[in-house]
């Protein structure tokens, strides 16, 4: 597998565009579009929140059906959530505008929104923006990067990645972009993610791969414990790589899954690292748990602990907060068998083992916690299963961002 430059336009046949439609933000692009020269088989996973945005309902219907997808159009600034029948009508109107311009059906067009909940979309601006997007589509890295920037809200950096692999004697590319910074919590997080590939793969297998891999990637991320109304992760495959169609769970399927996993994991970590107000990416790795499910629950319990996240921000090696989070996770384990350490900047310090705290150097621990990437490693000595979760520290800036978000 080769890591290559680019994102959603890295795979063959994909183009992108962006524009400033003036939806909420002034002086910056706030709409983006991804287009495939050949219709795509698709798969999607969406928010587990009972309150779902209109665009989620629209996309879920299309990706679960037989329609092939040609385009995704995205707006930033207004979420189109809790907007009733009018919100759904605006999804259809947006899709129709793209469909008419690109000579496809509205059922070939996905829509996505992110931003403030409860406001109606300024549909005239959206439709006008869609027209500009359709007229300015381009291939190449810069167009994909510009699209990844246009979908940002409180994000501080754009998020994209691409890889290539060899399948059936053909180069297959998988690329993606996402946005997400706050209101991030497993199943899924407040994020929009769009992954494109030129792989030829059967729809049910694409759906199976996405559903399996999301549990170890995006569903292992938490910034603040809030699950959004708009979470959308879509994969589009247009078959232009020319590889033999993957219609069985064979070696080609496993190769594709590895590439897809890398893209999904990388994007998930980028979201965690860019959590609102964050100064550090926090990784929690649980090893030697009894079962995979237990390892996941334990890791997510710590990544969701506000006390732990605040301690990391303060560079305070308060390991008791981590043990406490393990203890209320609902999983059964023997605390006397747990070994706990911090890792960062190429250094490691063991904090807890054999049922008690160690005589560790507070200075060294503080130095480790001062890195931009900090890992909590917990060995439960119960079995052979492991899991990793990602989040960030909890800072004063997080409160400032969310206290003023609507204004």
TORKOL-4160 file (C-alpha; in steps of 0.2 Angstrom, whole numbers, padded with zeros to 4 digits, m for minus):
407
<pt num="1" X="0000" Y="0000" Z="0000"/>
<pt num="2" X="0007" Y="0017" Z="m0005"/>
<pt num="3" X="0002" Y="0033" Z="0004"/>
<pt num="4" X="m0001" Y="0046" Z="m0010"/>
<pt num="5" X="m0005" Y="0065" Z="m0011"/>
<pt num="6" X="m0023" Y="0070" Z="m0012"/>
<pt num="7" X="m0040" Y="0066" Z="m0006"/>
<pt num="8" X="m0057" Y="0064" Z="m0014"/>
<pt num="9" X="m0050" Y="0067" Z="m0032"/>
<pt num="10" X="m0036" Y="0055" Z="m0031"/>
<pt num="11" X="m0045" Y="0040" Z="m0038"/>
<pt num="12" X="m0049" Y="0040" Z="m0057"/>
<pt num="13" X="m0064" Y="0049" Z="m0063"/>
<pt num="14" X="m0068" Y="0060" Z="m0048"/>
<pt num="15" X="m0069" Y="0079" Z="m0049"/>
<pt num="16" X="m0072" Y="0092" Z="m0035"/>
<pt num="17" X="m0077" Y="0110" Z="m0034"/>
<pt num="18" X="m0080" Y="0123" Z="m0020"/>
<pt num="19" X="m0088" Y="0140" Z="m0019"/>
<pt num="20" X="m0093" Y="0154" Z="m0007"/>
<pt num="21" X="m0112" Y="0154" Z="m0007"/>
<pt num="22" X="m0114" Y="0165" Z="0009"/>
<pt num="23" X="m0124" Y="0152" Z="0019"/>
<pt num="24" X="m0117" Y="0158" Z="0036"/>
<pt num="25" X="m0099" Y="0162" Z="0033"/>
<pt num="26" X="m0093" Y="0177" Z="0024"/>
<pt num="27" X="m0077" Y="0178" Z="0014"/>
<pt num="28" X="m0074" Y="0159" Z="0013"/>
<pt num="29" X="m0080" Y="0144" Z="0003"/>
<pt num="30" X="m0095" Y="0135" Z="0011"/>
<pt num="31" X="m0101" Y="0123" Z="m0002"/>
<pt num="32" X="m0092" Y="0109" Z="m0010"/>
<pt num="33" X="m0096" Y="0095" Z="m0023"/>
<pt num="34" X="m0089" Y="0078" Z="m0027"/>
<pt num="35" X="m0093" Y="0071" Z="m0045"/>
<pt num="36" X="m0089" Y="0055" Z="m0053"/>
<pt num="37" X="m0088" Y="0053" Z="m0072"/>
<pt num="38" X="m0096" Y="0036" Z="m0070"/>
<pt num="39" X="m0110" Y="0032" Z="m0058"/>
<pt num="40" X="m0105" Y="0024" Z="m0042"/>
<pt num="41" X="m0111" Y="0010" Z="m0031"/>
<pt num="42" X="m0112" Y="0017" Z="m0014"/>
<pt num="43" X="m0112" Y="0013" Z="0005"/>
<pt num="44" X="m0116" Y="0024" Z="0020"/>
<pt num="45" X="m0117" Y="0024" Z="0038"/>
<pt num="46" X="m0126" Y="0037" Z="0048"/>
<pt num="47" X="m0129" Y="0045" Z="0065"/>
<pt num="48" X="m0136" Y="0034" Z="0079"/>
<pt num="49" X="m0145" Y="0049" Z="0086"/>
<pt num="50" X="m0164" Y="0047" Z="0085"/>
<pt num="51" X="m0165" Y="0065" Z="0079"/>
<pt num="52" X="m0158" Y="0064" Z="0061"/>
<pt num="53" X="m0155" Y="0079" Z="0049"/>
<pt num="54" X="m0165" Y="0079" Z="0033"/>
<pt num="55" X="m0150" Y="0076" Z="0023"/>
<pt num="56" X="m0146" Y="0060" Z="0033"/>
<pt num="57" X="m0164" Y="0054" Z="0029"/>
<pt num="58" X="m0161" Y="0058" Z="0011"/>
<pt num="59" X="m0144" Y="0050" Z="0009"/>
<pt num="60" X="m0149" Y="0035" Z="0019"/>
<pt num="61" X="m0163" Y="0031" Z="0008"/>
<pt num="62" X="m0152" Y="0033" Z="m0008"/>
<pt num="63" X="m0137" Y="0023" Z="m0002"/>
<pt num="64" X="m0148" Y="0009" Z="0005"/>
<pt num="65" X="m0157" Y="0007" Z="m0012"/>
<pt num="66" X="m0152" Y="0002" Z="m0030"/>
<pt num="67" X="m0148" Y="0020" Z="m0036"/>
<pt num="68" X="m0131" Y="0023" Z="m0042"/>
<pt num="69" X="m0123" Y="0039" Z="m0036"/>
<pt num="70" X="m0115" Y="0052" Z="m0047"/>
<pt num="71" X="m0113" Y="0067" Z="m0035"/>
<pt num="72" X="m0112" Y="0073" Z="m0017"/>
<pt num="73" X="m0116" Y="0092" Z="m0013"/>
<pt num="74" X="m0111" Y="0098" Z="0004"/>
<pt num="75" X="m0115" Y="0115" Z="0013"/>
<pt num="76" X="m0107" Y="0121" Z="0029"/>
<pt num="77" X="m0114" Y="0133" Z="0042"/>
<pt num="78" X="m0132" Y="0126" Z="0043"/>
<pt num="79" X="m0136" Y="0108" Z="0047"/>
<pt num="80" X="m0154" Y="0106" Z="0040"/>
<pt num="81" X="m0158" Y="0097" Z="0056"/>
<pt num="82" X="m0175" Y="0099" Z="0065"/>
<pt num="83" X="m0182" Y="0107" Z="0050"/>
<pt num="84" X="m0197" Y="0096" Z="0046"/>
<pt num="85" X="m0204" Y="0093" Z="0029"/>
<pt num="86" X="m0197" Y="0109" Z="0023"/>
<pt num="87" X="m0180" Y="0102" Z="0026"/>
<pt num="88" X="m0183" Y="0087" Z="0016"/>
<pt num="89" X="m0190" Y="0097" Z="0002"/>
<pt num="90" X="m0174" Y="0107" Z="0002"/>
<pt num="91" X="m0164" Y="0091" Z="0000"/>
<pt num="92" X="m0174" Y="0087" Z="m0015"/>
<pt num="93" X="m0173" Y="0104" Z="m0023"/>
<pt num="94" X="m0154" Y="0104" Z="m0020"/>
<pt num="95" X="m0152" Y="0087" Z="m0028"/>
<pt num="96" X="m0164" Y="0092" Z="m0043"/>
<pt num="97" X="m0153" Y="0108" Z="m0046"/>
<pt num="98" X="m0137" Y="0097" Z="m0047"/>
<pt num="99" X="m0146" Y="0084" Z="m0057"/>
<pt num="100" X="m0153" Y="0096" Z="m0070"/>
<pt num="101" X="m0136" Y="0104" Z="m0072"/>
<pt num="102" X="m0127" Y="0087" Z="m0074"/>
<pt num="103" X="m0140" Y="0078" Z="m0083"/>
<pt num="104" X="m0143" Y="0065" Z="m0070"/>
<pt num="105" X="m0158" Y="0061" Z="m0059"/>
<pt num="106" X="m0160" Y="0069" Z="m0041"/>
<pt num="107" X="m0159" Y="0051" Z="m0035"/>
<pt num="108" X="m0141" Y="0050" Z="m0041"/>
<pt num="109" X="m0136" Y="0065" Z="m0030"/>
<pt num="110" X="m0132" Y="0064" Z="m0011"/>
<pt num="111" X="m0133" Y="0080" Z="0000"/>
<pt num="112" X="m0125" Y="0084" Z="0016"/>
<pt num="113" X="m0125" Y="0098" Z="0028"/>
<pt num="114" X="m0116" Y="0103" Z="0044"/>
<pt num="115" X="m0118" Y="0118" Z="0056"/>
<pt num="116" X="m0131" Y="0126" Z="0067"/>
<pt num="117" X="m0147" Y="0115" Z="0071"/>
<pt num="118" X="m0164" Y="0122" Z="0069"/>
<pt num="119" X="m0162" Y="0134" Z="0055"/>
<pt num="120" X="m0169" Y="0132" Z="0037"/>
<pt num="121" X="m0157" Y="0132" Z="0023"/>
<pt num="122" X="m0157" Y="0148" Z="0012"/>
<pt num="123" X="m0162" Y="0138" Z="m0002"/>
<pt num="124" X="m0159" Y="0151" Z="m0016"/>
<pt num="125" X="m0141" Y="0153" Z="m0010"/>
<pt num="126" X="m0139" Y="0134" Z="m0010"/>
<pt num="127" X="m0147" Y="0132" Z="m0027"/>
<pt num="128" X="m0136" Y="0146" Z="m0034"/>
<pt num="129" X="m0121" Y="0138" Z="m0026"/>
<pt num="130" X="m0125" Y="0121" Z="m0033"/>
<pt num="131" X="m0125" Y="0129" Z="m0051"/>
<pt num="132" X="m0108" Y="0136" Z="m0048"/>
<pt num="133" X="m0101" Y="0120" Z="m0041"/>
<pt num="134" X="m0107" Y="0110" Z="m0057"/>
<pt num="135" X="m0099" Y="0123" Z="m0068"/>
<pt num="136" X="m0082" Y="0123" Z="m0060"/>
<pt num="137" X="m0079" Y="0104" Z="m0057"/>
<pt num="138" X="m0060" Y="0100" Z="m0059"/>
<pt num="139" X="m0049" Y="0085" Z="m0057"/>
<pt num="140" X="m0033" Y="0085" Z="m0048"/>
<pt num="141" X="m0026" Y="0087" Z="m0030"/>
<pt num="142" X="m0030" Y="0106" Z="m0028"/>
<pt num="143" X="m0048" Y="0104" Z="m0032"/>
<pt num="144" X="m0050" Y="0090" Z="m0019"/>
<pt num="145" X="m0041" Y="0100" Z="m0006"/>
<pt num="146" X="m0051" Y="0115" Z="m0009"/>
<pt num="147" X="m0067" Y="0105" Z="m0007"/>
<pt num="148" X="m0061" Y="0098" Z="0010"/>
<pt num="149" X="m0058" Y="0116" Z="0016"/>
<pt num="150" X="m0075" Y="0122" Z="0011"/>
<pt num="151" X="m0084" Y="0109" Z="0022"/>
<pt num="152" X="m0076" Y="0115" Z="0038"/>
<pt num="153" X="m0085" Y="0123" Z="0052"/>
<pt num="154" X="m0075" Y="0124" Z="0068"/>
<pt num="155" X="m0061" Y="0114" Z="0061"/>
<pt num="156" X="m0044" Y="0122" Z="0061"/>
<pt num="157" X="m0037" Y="0111" Z="0048"/>
<pt num="158" X="m0044" Y="0102" Z="0033"/>
<pt num="159" X="m0043" Y="0083" Z="0033"/>
<pt num="160" X="m0039" Y="0072" Z="0018"/>
<pt num="161" X="m0029" Y="0056" Z="0014"/>
<pt num="162" X="m0027" Y="0044" Z="m0001"/>
<pt num="163" X="m0018" Y="0028" Z="m0004"/>
<pt num="164" X="m0016" Y="0016" Z="m0018"/>
<pt num="165" X="m0015" Y="m0003" Z="m0019"/>
<pt num="166" X="m0013" Y="m0017" Z="m0032"/>
<pt num="167" X="m0028" Y="m0027" Z="m0036"/>
<pt num="168" X="m0029" Y="m0040" Z="m0050"/>
<pt num="169" X="m0014" Y="m0031" Z="m0059"/>
<pt num="170" X="m0022" Y="m0014" Z="m0058"/>
<pt num="171" X="m0019" Y="0001" Z="m0047"/>
<pt num="172" X="m0034" Y="0004" Z="m0036"/>
<pt num="173" X="m0035" Y="0021" Z="m0027"/>
<pt num="174" X="m0044" Y="0025" Z="m0011"/>
<pt num="175" X="m0046" Y="0043" Z="m0005"/>
<pt num="176" X="m0056" Y="0053" Z="0006"/>
<pt num="177" X="m0060" Y="0069" Z="0015"/>
<pt num="178" X="m0070" Y="0073" Z="0031"/>
<pt num="179" X="m0074" Y="0087" Z="0043"/>
<pt num="180" X="m0077" Y="0086" Z="0062"/>
<pt num="181" X="m0071" Y="0095" Z="0077"/>
<pt num="182" X="m0084" Y="0096" Z="0090"/>
<pt num="183" X="m0100" Y="0087" Z="0095"/>
<pt num="184" X="m0090" Y="0071" Z="0092"/>
<pt num="185" X="m0094" Y="0054" Z="0100"/>
<pt num="186" X="m0095" Y="0036" Z="0095"/>
<pt num="187" X="m0109" Y="0029" Z="0084"/>
<pt num="188" X="m0105" Y="0040" Z="0075"/>
<pt num="189" X="m0097" Y="0057" Z="0078"/>
<pt num="190" X="m0101" Y="0075" Z="0072"/>
<pt num="191" X="m0093" Y="0072" Z="0056"/>
<pt num="192" X="m0096" Y="0072" Z="0037"/>
<pt num="193" X="m0085" Y="0059" Z="0028"/>
<pt num="194" X="m0083" Y="0056" Z="0010"/>
<pt num="195" X="m0072" Y="0042" Z="0003"/>
<pt num="196" X="m0070" Y="0039" Z="m0016"/>
<pt num="197" X="m0062" Y="0024" Z="m0025"/>
<pt num="198" X="m0060" Y="0018" Z="m0042"/>
<pt num="199" X="m0061" Y="0000" Z="m0037"/>
<pt num="200" X="m0073" Y="m0012" Z="m0045"/>
<pt num="201" X="m0083" Y="m0019" Z="m0031"/>
<pt num="202" X="m0100" Y="m0026" Z="m0028"/>
<pt num="203" X="m0112" Y="m0015" Z="m0018"/>
<pt num="204" X="m0116" Y="m0028" Z="m0004"/>
<pt num="205" X="m0097" Y="m0031" Z="m0001"/>
<pt num="206" X="m0093" Y="m0012" Z="m0001"/>
<pt num="207" X="m0107" Y="m0010" Z="0012"/>
<pt num="208" X="m0100" Y="m0025" Z="0022"/>
<pt num="209" X="m0083" Y="m0018" Z="0022"/>
<pt num="210" X="m0088" Y="0000" Z="0028"/>
<pt num="211" X="m0100" Y="m0007" Z="0042"/>
<pt num="212" X="m0086" Y="m0018" Z="0049"/>
<pt num="213" X="m0072" Y="m0005" Z="0048"/>
<pt num="214" X="m0082" Y="0009" Z="0055"/>
<pt num="215" X="m0083" Y="0000" Z="0072"/>
<pt num="216" X="m0064" Y="0001" Z="0074"/>
<pt num="217" X="m0061" Y="0019" Z="0067"/>
<pt num="218" X="m0074" Y="0032" Z="0067"/>
<pt num="219" X="m0084" Y="0024" Z="0081"/>
<pt num="220" X="m0069" Y="0024" Z="0092"/>
<pt num="221" X="m0067" Y="0043" Z="0092"/>
<pt num="222" X="m0074" Y="0055" Z="0105"/>
<pt num="223" X="m0071" Y="0073" Z="0108"/>
<pt num="224" X="m0085" Y="0079" Z="0120"/>
<pt num="225" X="m0098" Y="0064" Z="0122"/>
<pt num="226" X="m0111" Y="0072" Z="0111"/>
<pt num="227" X="m0118" Y="0062" Z="0096"/>
<pt num="228" X="m0123" Y="0073" Z="0082"/>
<pt num="229" X="m0139" Y="0074" Z="0071"/>
<pt num="230" X="m0129" Y="0075" Z="0055"/>
<pt num="231" X="m0116" Y="0061" Z="0055"/>
<pt num="232" X="m0113" Y="0054" Z="0038"/>
<pt num="233" X="m0100" Y="0043" Z="0031"/>
<pt num="234" X="m0102" Y="0038" Z="0012"/>
<pt num="235" X="m0091" Y="0028" Z="0001"/>
<pt num="236" X="m0092" Y="0029" Z="m0018"/>
<pt num="237" X="m0084" Y="0016" Z="m0030"/>
<pt num="238" X="m0085" Y="0020" Z="m0049"/>
<pt num="239" X="m0075" Y="0004" Z="m0055"/>
<pt num="240" X="m0063" Y="0015" Z="m0067"/>
<pt num="241" X="m0048" Y="0006" Z="m0060"/>
<pt num="242" X="m0052" Y="m0009" Z="m0071"/>
<pt num="243" X="m0049" Y="m0022" Z="m0059"/>
<pt num="244" X="m0059" Y="m0038" Z="m0059"/>
<pt num="245" X="m0075" Y="m0035" Z="m0050"/>
<pt num="246" X="m0073" Y="m0040" Z="m0031"/>
<pt num="247" X="m0089" Y="m0050" Z="m0028"/>
<pt num="248" X="m0082" Y="m0063" Z="m0016"/>
<pt num="249" X="m0073" Y="m0061" Z="0001"/>
<pt num="250" X="m0056" Y="m0066" Z="m0007"/>
<pt num="251" X="m0038" Y="m0059" Z="m0006"/>
<pt num="252" X="m0043" Y="m0044" Z="m0017"/>
<pt num="253" X="m0057" Y="m0040" Z="m0005"/>
<pt num="254" X="m0045" Y="m0041" Z="0010"/>
<pt num="255" X="m0033" Y="m0029" Z="0000"/>
<pt num="256" X="m0046" Y="m0017" Z="m0003"/>
<pt num="257" X="m0052" Y="m0018" Z="0015"/>
<pt num="258" X="m0034" Y="m0014" Z="0021"/>
<pt num="259" X="m0034" Y="0002" Z="0010"/>
<pt num="260" X="m0051" Y="0007" Z="0016"/>
<pt num="261" X="m0046" Y="0004" Z="0034"/>
<pt num="262" X="m0031" Y="0015" Z="0032"/>
<pt num="263" X="m0041" Y="0029" Z="0025"/>
<pt num="264" X="m0054" Y="0028" Z="0038"/>
<pt num="265" X="m0042" Y="0027" Z="0053"/>
<pt num="266" X="m0032" Y="0041" Z="0047"/>
<pt num="267" X="m0047" Y="0052" Z="0045"/>
<pt num="268" X="m0054" Y="0047" Z="0062"/>
<pt num="269" X="m0037" Y="0052" Z="0070"/>
<pt num="270" X="m0037" Y="0068" Z="0061"/>
<pt num="271" X="m0054" Y="0072" Z="0068"/>
<pt num="272" X="m0048" Y="0068" Z="0086"/>
<pt num="273" X="m0033" Y="0078" Z="0084"/>
<pt num="274" X="m0043" Y="0093" Z="0079"/>
<pt num="275" X="m0056" Y="0092" Z="0093"/>
<pt num="276" X="m0062" Y="0110" Z="0097"/>
<pt num="277" X="m0049" Y="0119" Z="0107"/>
<pt num="278" X="m0038" Y="0103" Z="0108"/>
<pt num="279" X="m0019" Y="0105" Z="0111"/>
<pt num="280" X="m0016" Y="0086" Z="0110"/>
<pt num="281" X="m0021" Y="0070" Z="0102"/>
<pt num="282" X="m0026" Y="0057" Z="0116"/>
<pt num="283" X="m0024" Y="0039" Z="0111"/>
<pt num="284" X="m0030" Y="0025" Z="0123"/>
<pt num="285" X="m0024" Y="0008" Z="0119"/>
<pt num="286" X="m0030" Y="m0007" Z="0129"/>
<pt num="287" X="m0021" Y="m0023" Z="0127"/>
<pt num="288" X="m0023" Y="m0041" Z="0133"/>
<pt num="289" X="m0041" Y="m0039" Z="0137"/>
<pt num="290" X="m0052" Y="m0055" Z="0138"/>
<pt num="291" X="m0063" Y="m0050" Z="0122"/>
<pt num="292" X="m0063" Y="m0037" Z="0108"/>
<pt num="293" X="m0079" Y="m0030" Z="0115"/>
<pt num="294" X="m0072" Y="m0028" Z="0132"/>
<pt num="295" X="m0056" Y="m0019" Z="0125"/>
<pt num="296" X="m0067" Y="m0007" Z="0115"/>
<pt num="297" X="m0078" Y="m0003" Z="0130"/>
<pt num="298" X="m0063" Y="0000" Z="0142"/>
<pt num="299" X="m0054" Y="0011" Z="0129"/>
<pt num="300" X="m0069" Y="0021" Z="0125"/>
<pt num="301" X="m0073" Y="0024" Z="0144"/>
<pt num="302" X="m0057" Y="0033" Z="0146"/>
<pt num="303" X="m0057" Y="0043" Z="0130"/>
<pt num="304" X="m0074" Y="0049" Z="0135"/>
<pt num="305" X="m0069" Y="0054" Z="0153"/>
<pt num="306" X="m0069" Y="0073" Z="0155"/>
<pt num="307" X="m0058" Y="0072" Z="0170"/>
<pt num="308" X="m0045" Y="0062" Z="0161"/>
<pt num="309" X="m0045" Y="0074" Z="0146"/>
<pt num="310" X="m0044" Y="0089" Z="0158"/>
<pt num="311" X="m0029" Y="0081" Z="0167"/>
<pt num="312" X="m0020" Y="0078" Z="0150"/>
<pt num="313" X="m0023" Y="0097" Z="0146"/>
<pt num="314" X="m0015" Y="0102" Z="0163"/>
<pt num="315" X="m0001" Y="0089" Z="0160"/>
<pt num="316" X="m0006" Y="0081" Z="0176"/>
<pt num="317" X="m0002" Y="0062" Z="0178"/>
<pt num="318" X="m0018" Y="0059" Z="0188"/>
<pt num="319" X="m0019" Y="0041" Z="0184"/>
<pt num="320" X="m0032" Y="0038" Z="0196"/>
<pt num="321" X="m0045" Y="0046" Z="0184"/>
<pt num="322" X="m0040" Y="0033" Z="0171"/>
<pt num="323" X="m0042" Y="0018" Z="0183"/>
<pt num="324" X="m0059" Y="0026" Z="0189"/>
<pt num="325" X="m0065" Y="0027" Z="0171"/>
<pt num="326" X="m0060" Y="0009" Z="0168"/>
<pt num="327" X="m0070" Y="0004" Z="0184"/>
<pt num="328" X="m0086" Y="0012" Z="0179"/>
<pt num="329" X="m0086" Y="0006" Z="0161"/>
<pt num="330" X="m0096" Y="m0009" Z="0166"/>
<pt num="331" X="m0083" Y="m0022" Z="0162"/>
<pt num="332" X="m0076" Y="m0034" Z="0175"/>
<pt num="333" X="m0057" Y="m0035" Z="0178"/>
<pt num="334" X="m0045" Y="m0037" Z="0192"/>
<pt num="335" X="m0037" Y="m0020" Z="0196"/>
<pt num="336" X="m0022" Y="m0028" Z="0204"/>
<pt num="337" X="m0017" Y="m0035" Z="0187"/>
<pt num="338" X="m0018" Y="m0019" Z="0177"/>
<pt num="339" X="m0002" Y="m0011" Z="0171"/>
<pt num="340" X="m0004" Y="0008" Z="0166"/>
<pt num="341" X="0008" Y="0019" Z="0157"/>
<pt num="342" X="0009" Y="0036" Z="0148"/>
<pt num="343" X="0019" Y="0036" Z="0131"/>
<pt num="344" X="0024" Y="0052" Z="0121"/>
<pt num="345" X="0039" Y="0059" Z="0112"/>
<pt num="346" X="0047" Y="0042" Z="0112"/>
<pt num="347" X="0047" Y="0041" Z="0131"/>
<pt num="348" X="0036" Y="0030" Z="0142"/>
<pt num="349" X="0032" Y="0030" Z="0161"/>
<pt num="350" X="0024" Y="0016" Z="0171"/>
<pt num="351" X="0011" Y="0024" Z="0183"/>
<pt num="352" X="0002" Y="0009" Z="0190"/>
<pt num="353" X="0005" Y="m0009" Z="0192"/>
<pt num="354" X="0002" Y="m0024" Z="0204"/>
<pt num="355" X="m0013" Y="m0014" Z="0212"/>
<pt num="356" X="m0004" Y="0002" Z="0217"/>
<pt num="357" X="0004" Y="0017" Z="0210"/>
<pt num="358" X="0023" Y="0017" Z="0205"/>
<pt num="359" X="0036" Y="0028" Z="0211"/>
<pt num="360" X="0037" Y="0037" Z="0195"/>
<pt num="361" X="0045" Y="0054" Z="0190"/>
<pt num="362" X="0032" Y="0067" Z="0190"/>
<pt num="363" X="0044" Y="0078" Z="0180"/>
<pt num="364" X="0045" Y="0065" Z="0167"/>
<pt num="365" X="0027" Y="0061" Z="0166"/>
<pt num="366" X="0023" Y="0080" Z="0164"/>
<pt num="367" X="0036" Y="0081" Z="0150"/>
<pt num="368" X="0027" Y="0066" Z="0141"/>
<pt num="369" X="0010" Y="0074" Z="0143"/>
<pt num="370" X="0017" Y="0090" Z="0135"/>
<pt num="371" X="0018" Y="0082" Z="0118"/>
<pt num="372" X="0005" Y="0085" Z="0105"/>
<pt num="373" X="0002" Y="0066" Z="0104"/>
<pt num="374" X="m0001" Y="0056" Z="0121"/>
<pt num="375" X="m0005" Y="0038" Z="0123"/>
<pt num="376" X="m0012" Y="0029" Z="0138"/>
<pt num="377" X="m0007" Y="0011" Z="0137"/>
<pt num="378" X="m0016" Y="m0001" Z="0148"/>
<pt num="379" X="m0012" Y="m0020" Z="0149"/>
<pt num="380" X="m0026" Y="m0030" Z="0158"/>
<pt num="381" X="m0017" Y="m0047" Z="0158"/>
<pt num="382" X="m0033" Y="m0056" Z="0154"/>
<pt num="383" X="m0032" Y="m0062" Z="0137"/>
<pt num="384" X="m0026" Y="m0057" Z="0119"/>
<pt num="385" X="m0038" Y="m0044" Z="0113"/>
<pt num="386" X="m0034" Y="m0026" Z="0110"/>
<pt num="387" X="m0043" Y="m0010" Z="0105"/>
<pt num="388" X="m0038" Y="0008" Z="0102"/>
<pt num="389" X="m0049" Y="0024" Z="0104"/>
<pt num="390" X="m0044" Y="0042" Z="0100"/>
<pt num="391" X="m0049" Y="0059" Z="0107"/>
<pt num="392" X="m0041" Y="0075" Z="0113"/>
<pt num="393" X="m0038" Y="0085" Z="0129"/>
<pt num="394" X="m0052" Y="0096" Z="0136"/>
<pt num="395" X="m0047" Y="0114" Z="0136"/>
<pt num="396" X="m0054" Y="0132" Z="0141"/>
<pt num="397" X="m0055" Y="0135" Z="0122"/>
<pt num="398" X="m0068" Y="0121" Z="0120"/>
<pt num="399" X="m0080" Y="0130" Z="0132"/>
<pt num="400" X="m0077" Y="0147" Z="0123"/>
<pt num="401" X="m0080" Y="0140" Z="0106"/>
<pt num="402" X="m0096" Y="0131" Z="0111"/>
<pt num="403" X="m0103" Y="0146" Z="0122"/>
<pt num="404" X="m0102" Y="0157" Z="0106"/>
<pt num="405" X="m0106" Y="0144" Z="0092"/>
<pt num="406" X="m0123" Y="0151" Z="0087"/>
<pt num="407" X="m0118" Y="0169" Z="0087"/>
